[in-house]
Amino acid sequence: MTLLRLSVPTHVLASLLGAALLVLAPTTASADPLQEAGRLMKQGQLGPALERTDQALAAKPKDAQARFMKGLILTEMGRQNDAIVVFTKLTEDYPELPEPYNNLAVLYAQQRQFEKAKNALEMAIRTHPSYATAHENLGDIYARMASQAYDKALQIDSSNASAQTKLALIRDLMSNSARPAALASRSTTGKVPASAAPAAKQEAPSATKPEPAPAARTEPVDPKPAPVAEAKSAGGEPEVEKALRGWADAWSAKDFKAYLAAYASDFQTPGGQPRSAWEAERARRINKPESIQIGIENLQVALEGERATARFRQNYKSGKLKTSATKTMVLVRRDGRWLIQQERVGN
C-alpha cells in the first residue's frame, strides 16, 4: 500500500515539484518563531524546530498553525502517538478543516489501524467533499482492507482461484504504486483559523492566496506531476527513456540486480517500509517461476534540471495475470545516471 499523504504548511515542507499552494497562514503573533521552525525543519533540525514551535504555543496555546506544525514535526521525529494527540485535538477545535483528519489517517495507516484511518478520511471528505487527496487515500485504505479480506478467504479455502487472482492483482497494484507520504501543504478549503479561538466562531476563516512552494528537504507526499519544462541539464529525454526501458527490460528478464540498480538510494518505498523489506518483497515477486513481460507505451517526460517526471502506460503480464495501468515516476540524475526516486500508479 502506498503511504497516505500528509498535510503540511508550505513554509515548513514544500509540496512537490513547485506547485502553487494555498497555505495555512500563521497568525501574526507567532509568525517569527514559526518561520524559524520551518527553516530548522527543512534543515532536519527537528529538536530546535520543536522548541521554536513550543515558544509560539506558549504565547498562543490555541494557535492552529503552530499546533499543526507541531504535529508535523512530531511525525517527522517518529513520535506518532504524540502527533495523533495533536491532530485529534485540532479536529475537535477546528472540525471544519479536513487536513488534520487526513493526517490522522496517515498515522493510523502507519500503525495498521485501517478502520480508524478509514473513519478519519471519511470525516475529511464529509467536511470537504471535493478533497481529492482524501478520496485517493481512502481508495488506498480500501485496497489494503481488501487485501486482508482476500488473504483471510484463502486461509479458509486455499483453492479459491478467484480470491488468489484478486489478491495477486491488489498486491501488485500496491507494490508498484509507491507514492510517498506526502506532506500536503495546502488548505483544501481555503479556510484557516484566523485567531486562537476555535473555528466554531461565526466568522468565516480567511483564505490565503496561492504562493510558490519552496524547495523541500524531503519529498512530500501529495506528488503532483510537474508541468512540461525545458531540460536545463545534460541528459534529456532520450536518457530518461533509456533508463526506464532498461528498468522494464531488467524486470522482464528477472535480472533482479539490474532491476534494483534502477532505483535511487533514497527511493521512497511504499508505505515508508524499510528498504530491505521492500527489496525482499520485490525479489520474492520477481523471482517467481512464471515469466514476466513488462511493456511501456505512450511515454511522456517532463524535465526540470536534474529531475524528471515520466508518465506512461505500463503493461504487465505474468502467468494468468494481465494488467495495464498508467504509471508516474520521478527520476533524479545522479553521477550521470537517471534513477527512480518515486513510483506510483496513476497521474
MOZINOR-V254433 format. One line per field, one symbol per residue. ss: DSSP state (~ for helix, > for strand, _ for the rest). phi: phi as a letter, one per 30 degrees, with the letter a starting at -180 (. if undefined). burial: # if it has 24 or more other C-alpha atoms within 12 Angstrom, else .. A space follows every 50 residues. Layout:
ss = ???
phi = ???
burial = ???
This chain:
ss = _____>>________~~~_>>______~~~~~~~~~~~~~~~___~~~~~ ~~~~~~~~~____~~~~~~~~~~~~~___~~~~~~~~~~~~~~_____~~ ~~~~~~~~~~___~~~~~~~~~~~~~~____~~~~~~~~~~~~~~~~~~~ ~~~~~~____~~~~~~~~~~~~~~~_______>>________________ __________>>_______________________~~~~~~~~~~~~~~~ ~~___~~~~~~_>______~~~__~~~~~~~~~~~~_____>>>>>>>>> >>>>__>>>>>>>>>>>>__>>>>>>>>>>>>>>__>>>>>>>>>__
phi = .ddddcdadddcbdddhiddbccddddedcdddddddddddddicdeddd dddddddddbeceddddddddddddddicddddddddddddddbddcddd dddddeddddcicddddddddddedddbecddeddddddddeddddeddd ddddddbdcddddddddddddddddcbdcdddcdcbdddicbdcaddedd ddddddccddbddddcdbddccdcedddbddcbdjidedddddddddddd dddhddddddddcddcecdeiideeddddddddddddddddbbcbcbhdb bccbicbbccbacccbbaidcbbbadbbbccbcbhibcbdcbaadjd
burial = ###########################.###.##########...#.### #######..#################...#..#########.######## ##########...#.##########.##..#################..# #...........##################################.##. ....#..#....##.#.#########........###.###.######.# ##.#.#..######..#######....##.##..##.....#####..## ##############.#.#..#.#.#########...###########
